[in-house]
Amino acid sequence: MLKRFLCIVALLITSSTLVITSSSLASANDELALPDLGDVTASRYSTQQEYKLGRTWLKIFRSQAETINDPLAQDYIESLLYKLAANSELKDRRLETVLVDNPTINAFAVPGGVIGIHSGLFLNTDNEAQLAGVIAHEIAHLSQRHFSRSLDKAAQSTIPTLAGILAGVVLAATTGTDAGLAAITATQAAALDKQLRFSREHEQEADRVGMETMTRSDMDPNGIPTMFENMNAQYRFRGANPPEFLLTHPLTESRINDSRNRARQYPRKVYTDNLNYQLIKKRMEVHHSSNKANLIKQWQNEEGSNGEARRYGIAFALIQLKKWDQAEEQLQPLLKQDSGRIAYQLAEAEIQMGKKNYRDAIILLKKRLDISPHNHPLTMMLAEALQEADRFDEADALLSEQSKHREGDPQLWYDLAEVRGLAGNILGVHLARSEYFILNGQFQRAQSQLRYAYKEAPENSIQRSRIRERLRDVDEMREFLETM
């Protein structure tokens, strides 16, 4: 059943499947016979079906893919996504993001409002407009319901090898390696030629709709064509191994030219890059660096624009190396210049924690949370500081409250289970672990934790009733998965 489910959910990754072979690349510049896309809303799949299927897919995906635990980066991605979605054609805005720990260029959209971003997008974009162009493109896949329209088209096909191709693409998307590509043969690629042409038109439609979204969001529409140029440069650099993004997002010369021409049609205007993007980019560069000391030297020798971001990157890298005094020296000018920026305050708190000045870190973070209640990166850092200070009950209360606002965050539930264990809250440990396992698609383990929690809860209590209800929820999730 699970194998069949993975074959189905492979269709969810953006629009349709693209396999790049030597023959398909050779004909990439050819004009395509474009199919009739039909009515966006006319599909045999409802938006609620898409939502349920997409959220189930996300649970399975989390169990297979490495994700980045960086609340500040997650908060930035969510803010950018919501800004773009608010100015898009997307009707159902129940959105969720997953930041995949992978240095390649890739992103994907799954119906039901799931957007996946590889951390490598920060490494291979130059400004926020380029990153926003990728996200706006993925939102367009959702708003135009390309998933359902592709499935409707696929239902008319009799290609026997489709399941094998899709299974391979899912593996490539989740691992970021060539393992999935090995499952795709040239014969299978040729069999999908008609659907590839259909997929390419979906891509151009997503470019157009995404560009409209960016302009309504007061962002530079040139972010899309310049990102294409980055991808082309990556392809030339890597030779036979194109960026992961191109495996599901066909990129032709006609599409690149079309995006350039469309961007020129919008009024020319000066756009200012978002410093927060540059700061998160530095965090990702540090995260993926195998030699942080050399990276620091490189940034120290660089000149020109983005000096503030480079200084922050140096401070962040020094924090990762636990060189607290040097990190504080780098950070102080930034705090003096922009004391209210959350990234700098988090860095200051982390330095104080590194020096075991937990009280100072806690005071700093609480003051900032008074200004920005429930801010996720601040809350998670405060919980860590409270835990380091052996104030486990306070950390438990803080994360328990935060879980009401971010019930779909698996890392929060993981941290909450750890804190509750240190606080001696055994019932709470089992409940938090069950939610963590549910969000990672490990339903049997979730049920085991709920049964342990049931035994810990007082007899005839409301808590036991809630646990029984949650067990029924997990049964429904398992049944839904088994029917796929």
Secondary structure, DSSP 8 states (H G I E B T S, - for coil): -HHHHHHHHHTTSSSS-----HHHHHTTTS---------TT--SS-HHHHHHHHHHHHHHHHHHS-B---HHHHHHHHHHHHHHHHTSS-S----EEEEE---S--EEEETTTEEEEETHHHHT-SSHHHHHHHHHHHHHHHHTTHHHHHHHHHTT---TTHHHHHHHHHHHHHH-SSTTGGG--HHHHHHTHHHHHHHHHHHHHHHHHHHHHHHHTT--TTHHHHHHHHHHHHHHHHTTS--THHHHS---HHHHHHHHHHHHTS--------HHHHHHHHHHHHHH-S-HHHHHHHHHH--SS-HHHHHHHHHHHHHHTT-HHHHHHHHHHHHHH-TT-HHHHHHHHHHHHHTT-HHHHHHHHHHHHHHSTT-HHHHHHHHHHHHHTT-HHHHHHHHHHHHHH-TT-HHHHHHHHHHHHHHT-HHHHHHHHHHHHHHTT-HHHHHHHHHHHHHHS-TT-HHHHHHHHHHHHHHHHHHHHHH-
